[in-house]
Amino acid sequence: MGFTKPDLPKVDPDTFLQKPLMERMRILAVDWAENGFGSPRMVHTIYIVKLVLFFALGGIVIATVTSGLPAFWHVSEWWNQPIVYQKVILWTVLLEAVGVAGSWGPLAGKITPMTGGIRFWARPGTIRLRPWRWVPLTGGDRRTRFDVVLYVALLVSLAVPLLAPGVHSASLSQALPDNTSGLVDPALLLAPIVLLVLVGLRDKTIFLGARGEQYLPALVFFAALPFVNMIIALKMLIVVVWVGAGFSKFGKHFANVIPPMVSNSPSMPLKFVKRAHYRDFPRDMRPSRLANFMAHGNGTVVEIVAPLILFVSTNMWVTVAAALFMVAFHLFIISTFPLAVPLEWNVVFAYTTVFLFLGYPNWDGYAPWDMSPPWLALIIAAALLFFPVLGNVRPDKVSFLPSMRQYAGNWASAVWAFAPGAEEKLNRVTRSAKNQIDQFVEYGYEPKWAEITLQKTAAWRTMHSQARGLFSVLLTQLPDIDTRTVREAEFVCNSLIGFNFGDGHLHDVDMIRAVQREARFEPGELVIAWVESEALGSGVQHYKVIDGALGVIELGTWKVADAVEEQPWLPNGPIPLQVTWSLSGTSPAGRRRDQDHGHGALA
């Protein structure tokens, strides 16, 4: 792999593209296992420079300069200053809301341009997705000028407290008499809190893009709680995020996440280590014992046990050890450059670990039992746990982000299959980026290699449990699947709405309906296999087959156990599917619209 050249699969493009779909998936999955996405090292360097200079250094400089603190190189003077932490959070929310933090750049499917976010969200006529249909005054699927004004106002409201000097806080002075920098003015936080809620009720894409499920509670704590209670509540917040994510990794899905993630890590150049994460490379690509240990030993256990130790420990050395574990945990995630590239989020959580648990340790009066009054802790805990609990029991009701199921492998996801030439119709949709195939070509890829590179993202999906079901659905539905253009939905979604973080709720039936309004697919031209996350303990996943023109044409389930036992390329054929409902007709192109059935058309 060169600094500026990608590491392309060792195939003849003409011969490769004539092979059956699942044979192509096998070849590319095996290639991924050794080489990952194959991105040029220049790409990772861009991310590192952005992370260190723009995000970390830029945020620290802004926080210290606007708070009257010594220059950023005097780390001992600012690392545990409460106002610095508050402004780091504001800086992070602002960058996430603009779209230059998570889900940014080539690794997130944004090649030219590299930024989604603001390029879509500040433009009337782009696709807007509401979180719940029952919320009044949220109808429609396109952004209006009102939505754009609301979004821009949110950005301004975040910038104002970020740049404003601190104000005196009686509760802070009582706890830290020597502190002179104060806190962010609580009054200045009311606007971003209200605007983030209002934007979120009309536009879930922006809310999730700003990572509102994690940072909105922090802003509320900054604005509403006295200092000691604020610190304890912030500890509760981060522990819920950690433990929720750790809990979600129990089950059959997560072990399948580790091998392709390690294979894609530029910090892991040793191919024999990458191969060791597969049961019998290249014949058996299921997770090995090493991958299972990495998933549930170093992953799940650490993400649950270490945070709980931090939460209750009153021993300095135990606390330091647990904090180092969590910092190392987040640095490891950064080193793998996961495709959603949540690098800034991991830096913030590493800093948060040090700031909260070492800067304000339990033995100094910042333990959970020090909250006053004690019943307030119960109310905050219940509020923080509401969406994680609901989202695990009813994943169809809550995005996997508020459900705290980050990178657990248990995702709502999809694969899109276009009839020859039909993908080009997506360029009719109002947006700020072309189809990824066109972006790769404009970047300099030959068209055939651009196609193979995009097919590699579909192969990456096959390495995860839910894809064995998704591809089984397509193989069952589409006799002509080998002639179709098959795309990983997360990449397609990025070009259509400017953001995706692995959440299939962002490219569900509502989004496809919005796309169809402008793309105008004919029946059978776009067929999508879409699946919901597994509900806690259910053992099954519920899938939908969606025709771009006709709507939902089939509903069913598959057993998770069947999916995880198969190879990515399904050598034994489709896994068993239990069809629970099907629209009349024999093929997607020939199915007629059923006016009487509740699963209506998208047209």
C-alpha positions in Angstrom: 0.0 0.0 0.0 1.4 3.4 -1.0 1.0 6.8 0.6 -1.1 8.1 -2.3 -2.1 4.9 -4.1 -4.8 2.5 -2.9 -4.2 -1.2 -2.3 -6.5 -2.6 -4.9 -7.6 -6.3 -4.9 -5.3 -8.6 -7.0 -7.9 -9.3 -9.7 -8.3 -8.7 -13.4 -11.2 -6.2 -13.4 -12.8 -7.5 -16.6 -12.8 -11.1 -15.5 -13.8 -10.2 -11.9 -16.8 -8.2 -12.9 -18.2 -11.1 -14.9 -18.2 -13.5 -11.9 -21.4 -14.3 -10.0 -22.2 -11.8 -7.2 -21.4 -14.1 -4.2 -18.2 -15.2 -5.8 -17.2 -11.6 -6.0 -18.2 -11.1 -2.4 -16.0 -14.1 -1.4 -12.9 -12.7 -3.2 -13.4 -9.3 -1.8 -14.1 -10.5 1.8 -10.9 -12.5 1.7 -9.1 -9.5 0.4 -10.6 -7.3 3.1 -9.4 -9.7 5.7 -5.8 -9.1 4.7 -5.9 -5.5 3.4 -9.0 -3.8 4.8 -10.5 -1.1 2.6 -7.1 -0.6 1.0 -7.2 3.2 1.5 -4.0 5.1 0.7 -2.0 6.0 3.8 -2.6 9.6 2.8 -6.2 9.2 3.8 -5.4 8.1 7.3 -2.8 11.0 7.6 -5.5 13.5 6.7 -7.7 12.2 9.5 -4.9 12.3 12.0 -3.9 15.9 11.0 -7.6 16.9 11.3 -8.0 15.2 14.6 -4.8 16.6 16.2 -4.5 20.1 14.8 -8.1 21.1 13.9 -10.1 19.3 16.6 -7.9 18.7 19.6 -5.5 21.7 19.3 -8.2 24.0 17.9 -10.6 23.2 20.6 -8.1 23.6 23.4 -6.9 26.9 22.0 -10.5 28.3 21.8 -11.4 27.0 25.3 -8.3 28.4 27.0 -8.1 31.8 25.1 -11.8 32.6 25.7 -11.7 31.5 29.3 -8.7 33.7 30.3 -6.5 30.6 31.0 -2.8 30.2 30.2 -1.7 29.1 26.7 -2.5 25.5 25.6 1.0 24.2 26.2 0.5 24.8 30.0 -1.5 21.5 30.2 -1.3 21.4 34.0 -3.1 24.8 34.2 -6.2 23.8 32.2 -6.7 20.1 31.9 -9.0 20.0 35.0 -10.7 23.4 34.6 -14.5 22.8 34.4 -15.0 25.6 31.8 -12.5 23.9 29.5 -14.4 20.7 29.7 -17.7 22.5 29.0 -16.2 24.3 26.0 -14.6 21.0 24.7 -18.2 19.6 24.6 -19.6 22.7 22.9 -16.7 22.6 20.3 -17.4 18.9 19.6 -21.2 19.4 19.3 -20.6 22.3 16.9 -18.2 20.3 14.7 -20.5 17.3 14.7 -23.5 19.5 13.8 -21.5 21.1 10.9 -20.5 17.6 9.7 -16.7 17.8 10.0 -16.3 15.4 12.8 -17.8 11.9 12.8 -18.9 10.3 9.5 -16.6 12.6 7.5 -14.3 12.0 4.6 -13.5 9.0 2.3 -13.8 6.3 5.0 -17.4 7.4 5.5 -18.2 7.4 1.8 -17.5 11.1 1.2 -14.8 11.4 -1.4 -15.7 14.6 -3.4 -16.7 16.5 -1.4 -15.4 15.1 1.9 -18.0 17.0 4.0 -21.7 16.1 4.1 -23.5 17.8 7.0 -23.9 21.5 6.4 -23.7 21.1 2.6 -27.0 19.2 2.8 -28.6 20.5 6.0 -28.3 24.2 5.2 -29.9 23.7 1.7 -33.7 23.8 1.2 -35.1 20.9 -0.8 -32.8 18.3 0.6 -34.2 15.2 2.3 -35.5 15.6 5.8 -36.4 12.7 8.0 -38.6 13.1 11.0 -38.0 10.7 14.0 -41.7 10.0 14.8 -44.8 10.5 12.6 -47.0 11.3 15.6 -45.1 14.6 16.4 -47.3 17.5 15.1 -45.9 20.0 12.6 -43.2 17.7 11.3 -44.8 16.4 8.1 -43.0 16.4 4.8 -39.7 15.0 3.7 -37.9 18.0 2.3 -36.2 20.8 4.2 -37.9 24.2 4.0 -36.3 27.6 4.6 -37.6 27.3 8.1 -35.6 24.1 8.7 -32.5 25.8 7.3 -33.0 28.9 9.6 -33.5 26.5 12.6 -30.3 24.6 11.8 -28.2 27.7 11.2 -29.6 29.2 14.5 -28.5 26.0 16.3 -24.9 26.4 15.0 -24.9 30.1 16.1 -26.3 29.2 19.5 -23.4 26.7 20.0 -20.8 29.2 18.9 -21.9 31.9 21.3 -21.3 30.1 24.6 -18.2 28.6 23.2 -16.6 32.0 22.5 -18.1 33.8 25.5 -16.0 34.3 28.7 -16.9 32.4 31.8 -19.2 33.8 34.5 -19.0 33.5 38.3 -20.7 30.4 39.8 -21.4 30.3 43.5 -21.6 26.5 43.6 -18.2 26.3 41.8 -16.6 28.8 44.2 -17.9 26.8 47.1 -16.4 23.6 45.8 -13.2 25.2 44.4 -12.5 28.6 46.1 -9.3 29.2 44.1 -11.0 28.9 40.7 -11.1 32.2 38.8 -12.3 31.2 35.3 -15.9 30.4 36.3 -18.3 28.4 34.1 -20.1 28.8 30.8 -23.0 31.1 31.4 -26.0 28.8 31.9 -28.3 31.3 30.3 -26.3 31.0 27.0 -26.9 27.2 27.0 -30.7 27.5 26.9 -30.8 28.3 23.2 -28.7 25.3 22.0 -30.7 23.0 24.2 -34.1 24.2 22.9 -32.9 24.4 19.3 -31.3 20.9 19.4 -34.6 19.5 20.6 -36.7 21.4 18.1 -34.3 20.5 15.2 -34.4 16.9 16.4 -38.1 16.6 16.4 -38.2 17.7 12.8 -35.0 16.3 11.5 -33.5 13.2 13.1 -30.5 13.2 10.8 -29.1 16.5 12.3 -29.9 15.4 15.8 -28.0 12.2 15.4 -25.3 13.9 13.4 -24.7 16.3 16.3 -24.7 13.2 18.6 -27.5 14.8 20.6 -28.3 11.6 22.4 -25.0 12.0 24.3 -24.2 15.7 24.3 -27.7 17.1 24.9 -27.8 15.6 28.5 -24.4 17.1 29.1 -25.6 20.6 28.0 -28.7 20.2 30.3 -26.4 19.3 33.2 -24.2 22.3 32.5 -27.2 24.6 32.5 -29.3 23.2 35.3 -27.2 21.6 38.0 -24.9 23.1 40.7 -21.3 22.2 40.3 -20.9 19.1 42.4 -24.1 17.6 41.1 -23.1 18.5 37.6 -19.8 16.5 37.9 -21.6 13.5 39.4 -24.3 13.6 36.7 -21.7 13.8 34.0 -20.1 10.7 35.5 -23.5 8.9 35.4 -23.9 9.9 31.7 -20.5 8.5 30.5 -21.0 5.3 32.6 -24.4 4.8 31.0 -22.9 5.2 27.5 -20.1 2.8 28.3 -22.1 0.1 30.1 -25.0 0.4 27.6 -22.6 -0.1 24.7 -20.9 -3.0 26.6 -24.3 -4.6 27.4 -25.4 -4.4 23.8 -22.3 -6.5 22.7 -23.6 -9.6 24.4 -25.1 -12.0 22.0 -24.0 -13.5 18.6 -23.4 -10.3 16.6 -20.4 -8.6 18.1 -17.7 -11.2 17.5 -18.3 -10.7 13.8 -17.4 -7.0 14.1 -13.9 -7.5 15.4 -12.2 -9.4 12.5 -13.1 -6.9 9.7 -12.3 -4.0 12.1 -8.8 -5.3 12.9 -8.3 -6.1 9.3 -9.0 -2.5 8.3 -6.7 -1.0 11.0 -3.6 0.7 9.5 -1.9 0.3 12.8 -2.0 -3.5 12.3 0.4 -4.2 9.4 1.0 -7.9 10.3 -1.2 -10.0 8.0 -0.7 -13.1 10.1 -2.3 -11.3 13.1 -5.2 -10.3 10.9 -5.7 -13.8 9.6 -5.6 -15.1 13.1 -9.0 -13.4 13.8 -10.7 -15.8 11.3 -11.4 -19.4 12.1 -9.6 -20.9 9.2 -8.5 -18.2 6.7 -9.5 -18.2 3.8 -11.8 -21.2 3.9 -13.7 -20.4 7.1 -14.1 -16.6 7.7 -16.2 -16.9 10.9 -14.6 -15.3 14.0 -11.8 -17.3 15.6 -11.3 -17.9 19.3 -8.9 -15.0 19.3 -11.7 -12.7 17.8 -14.2 -14.0 20.4 -11.8 -13.2 23.2 -11.0 -9.8 21.8 -14.8 -9.1 21.5 -16.0 -10.4 24.8 -12.9 -10.3 26.9 -11.0 -7.2 26.0 -14.2 -5.6 24.6 -17.4 -6.3 26.4 -15.9 -7.0 29.9 -13.7 -4.0 29.9 -16.5 -1.7 28.6 -18.7 -2.8 31.5 -16.4 -3.6 34.4 -13.9 -0.7 34.1 -16.6 2.0 34.0 -18.4 0.5 37.0 -15.1 0.4 38.9 -14.6 4.1 38.0 -18.1 4.9 39.1 -17.8 3.5 42.7 -14.1 3.3 43.4 -12.6 5.3 46.3 -9.1 3.9 45.9 -6.7 6.1 43.9 -4.7 3.3 42.3 -7.7 1.3 41.3 -9.3 4.4 39.8 -6.1 5.2 37.9 -5.8 1.7 36.5 -9.5 1.7 35.4 -9.1 5.1 33.8 -6.0 4.0 31.9 -8.0 1.0 30.7 -10.7 3.2 29.3 -8.3 5.7 27.7 -6.5 2.7 26.0 -9.9 1.4 24.9 -10.7 4.6 23.1 -7.2 5.0 21.6 -7.5 1.4 20.2 -10.8 2.3 18.5 -9.1 5.4 17.0 -6.2 3.3 15.7 -8.6 1.1 13.7 -10.2 4.0 11.8 -13.7 2.4 11.8 -15.8 3.3 8.7 -18.0 5.7 10.5 -14.7 7.4 11.8 -16.0 8.5 15.2 -12.5 9.7 16.0 -13.4 13.0 17.7 -15.9 11.2 19.9 -13.3 8.8 21.1 -10.8 11.6 21.9 -13.5 13.4 23.9 -14.3 10.3 25.9 -10.7 9.6 26.6 -10.3 13.2 27.9 -13.6 12.9 29.8 -12.3 9.8 31.6 -9.3 11.7 32.9 -11.2 14.9 33.6 -14.1 13.4 35.6 -12.6 10.5 37.4 -9.0 11.7 38.0 -9.7 15.4 38.1 -12.7 15.1 40.4 -12.4 11.7 42.1 -15.0 10.0 44.3 -12.8 10.4 47.4 -12.9 14.2 47.0 -16.7 14.4 47.4 -17.7 13.6 43.8 -19.1 10.1 44.3 -22.6 9.1 43.2 -23.7 9.0 46.9 -22.6 12.7 47.2 -25.4 14.0 45.0 -27.7 16.3 46.9 -30.5 15.5 47.3 -29.9 11.8 46.9 -33.2 11.2 45.1 -32.0 13.4 42.2 -29.5 10.7 41.3 -32.4 8.3 40.8 -34.3 10.7 38.5 -31.2 11.3 36.4 -30.4 7.6 36.2 -34.0 6.9 35.0 -33.8 9.6 32.4 -30.5 8.4 31.1 -31.6 4.8 30.9 -35.0 5.4 29.3 -33.9 5.3 25.6 -31.2 2.5 26.1 -33.8 0.2 27.7 -36.6 1.1 25.1 -34.2 0.8 22.2 -33.0 -2.7 23.2 -36.5 -4.0 23.8 -38.1 -2.2 20.8 -35.3 -1.3 18.4 -37.9 -0.4 15.8 -38.8 2.6 17.9 -35.4 4.1 18.7 -32.2 4.6 16.7 -29.3 2.4 17.8 -27.4 5.6 18.9 -29.8 6.6 21.7 -30.1 2.9 22.4 -26.3 3.0 23.2 -25.6 0.1 20.8 -22.5 1.8 19.2 -20.6 -0.6 17.0 -22.2 -3.7 18.6 -22.8 -5.4 15.3 -26.5 -5.5 16.0 -27.6 -2.9 13.5 -30.5 -2.0 11.3 -28.9 -2.2 7.9 -29.7 -2.8 4.2 -28.3 -3.6 0.8 -29.6 -2.0 -2.4 -29.8 -3.8 -5.7 -30.2 -1.7 -8.9 -31.2 -3.0 -12.3 -28.5 -2.2 -15.0 -28.3 1.6 -15.4 -30.9 2.4 -12.7 -28.4 3.7 -10.1 -27.9 6.8 -12.3 -31.4 7.9 -11.4 -30.2 8.7 -7.9 -28.4 11.7 -9.4 -31.9 13.2 -9.9 -32.3 13.6 -6.2 -31.6 17.1 -4.7 -28.4 16.8 -2.7 -24.8 18.1 -2.5 -22.9 15.0 -3.8 -23.1 12.6 -6.7 -23.3 8.9 -6.5 -20.2 7.3 -4.9 -19.2 5.6 -8.2 -19.1 9.1 -9.8 -17.1 10.5 -6.9 -14.5 7.8 -7.1 -14.2 8.3 -10.9 -13.8 12.1 -10.4 -11.2 11.4 -7.7 -9.1 9.5 -10.3 -10.2 5.9 -10.2 -10.8 4.1 -13.5 -14.5 3.2 -13.7 -14.0 -0.5 -13.4 -11.8 -0.1 -10.3 -14.3 2.4 -8.9 -16.9 -0.3 -9.2 -14.7 -2.9 -7.6 -13.9 -0.5 -4.7 -17.6 0.1 -4.0 -18.3 -3.6 -4.2 -15.7 -4.1 -1.5 -17.9 -2.1 0.9 -20.7 -4.6 0.2 -18.2 -7.4 0.9 -17.4 -5.7 4.2 -21.1 -5.9 5.0 -21.1 -9.6 4.3 -18.5 -10.1 7.0 -21.2 -9.0 9.6 -24.0 -11.3 10.8 -27.0 -9.4 9.4 -25.6 -9.4 5.8 -26.0 -13.2 5.5 -29.7 -12.6 5.9 -29.8 -9.6 3.6 -28.0 -11.3 0.8 -30.2 -14.4 1.3 -33.2 -12.2 0.8 -31.8 -10.7 -2.4 -30.8 -14.2 -3.8 -34.3 -15.4 -3.1 -36.0 -12.4 -4.6 -33.9 -11.6 -7.6 -33.1 -14.4 -10.2 -31.1 -11.7 -12.1 -29.0 -10.7 -9.0 -25.7 -11.4 -10.8 -26.5 -8.7 -13.4 -27.5 -6.0 -10.9 -25.5 -3.3 -9.2 -25.4 -4.1 -5.5 -24.6 -1.3 -3.0 -24.0 -1.2 0.7 -26.8 1.1 2.0 -24.7 3.1 4.4 -22.6 4.4 1.6 -25.6 5.2 -0.6 -27.2 7.0 2.4 -24.2 9.2 2.9 -24.6 10.6 -0.7 -28.3 11.2 -0.2 -28.6 12.8 3.2 -25.0 13.8 4.1 -24.6 11.5 7.1 -24.8 8.0 8.3 -23.3 6.4 11.4 -24.3 2.8 10.7 -28.0 3.4 11.5 -30.4 1.7 9.1 -33.2 4.0 10.4 -31.6 6.7 8.3 -32.2 4.8 5.1 -35.5 3.0 5.9 -38.9 3.2 4.1 -39.3 6.9 4.8 -36.0 7.8 3.2 -36.7 5.5 0.2 -40.1 7.2 -0.2 -38.4 10.6 -0.2 -35.8 9.4 -2.8 -38.5 8.0 -5.1 -40.2 11.3 -5.3 -37.3 12.6 -7.5 -35.6 9.5 -8.7 -38.8 7.9 -10.1 -37.7 4.3 -10.3 -39.8 1.9 -12.3 -41.0 -1.3 -10.5 -38.1 -3.7 -10.1 -35.4 -1.2 -10.9 -34.5 -0.8 -7.2 -35.0 -3.6 -4.8 -33.8 -3.3 -1.2 -33.3 -5.9 1.5 -33.6 -4.0 4.9 -33.5 -5.5 8.3 -34.1 -4.3 11.9 -31.8 -4.9 14.8 -32.4 -7.9 16.9 -34.6 -7.1 19.9 -33.2 -8.2 23.3 -33.3 -12.0 23.6 -35.6 -12.5 20.5 -33.2 -14.6 18.5 -34.6 -13.3 15.2 -34.3 -10.3 13.0 -37.3 -8.8 11.1 -36.6 -8.0 7.4 -38.4 -6.1 4.7 -38.1 -6.2 1.0 -38.7 -2.8 -0.4 -39.2 -1.9 -4.1 -38.3 1.7 -4.8 -41.5 2.2 -6.8 -43.9 -0.2 -5.0 -43.0 0.0 -1.4 -42.8 -2.9 1.0 -43.3 -6.1 -1.0 -42.4 -8.7 1.6 -42.0 -9.0 5.4 -40.3 -11.9 7.2 -37.7 -13.0 9.7 -34.6 -15.1 10.0 -32.8 -16.7 12.9 -29.7 -14.9 14.1 -28.1 -18.3 14.9 -28.5 -19.3 11.2 -26.9 -16.1 10.0 -23.8 -16.2 12.2 -23.1 -19.8 11.3 -22.8 -19.1 7.6 -19.8 -17.9 5.6 -20.0 -14.3 4.2 -20.5 -15.6 0.6 -23.3 -18.1 1.5 -21.7 -21.2 -0.1 -24.6 -23.3 1.1 -27.2 -21.0 -0.4 -29.6 -18.6 1.3 -30.2 -19.1 5.0 -33.8 -20.1 6.0 -36.2 -17.2 5.8 -39.7 -17.1 7.4 -42.0 -15.0 5.2 -44.8 -13.5 7.2 -46.4 -11.4 4.4 -45.9 -10.9 0.7 -47.4 -8.6 -1.9 -49.1 -10.5 -4.7 -47.0 -11.2 -7.8 -44.1 -13.4 -8.8 -41.2 -11.0 -9.2 -40.4 -7.4 -8.2 -40.9 -6.2 -11.7 -44.2 -7.9 -12.1 -45.7 -7.2 -8.7 -48.8 -5.1 -8.9 -49.6 -2.4 -6.3 -52.0 -3.7 -3.7 -54.3 -0.8 -2.9 -56.0 -2.7 0.0 -53.0 -3.7 2.0 -51.6 -1.6 4.8 -48.0 -1.8 3.5 -48.6 0.9 0.9 -46.6 2.0 -2.1 -43.9 4.7 -2.0 -45.0 6.5 -5.1 
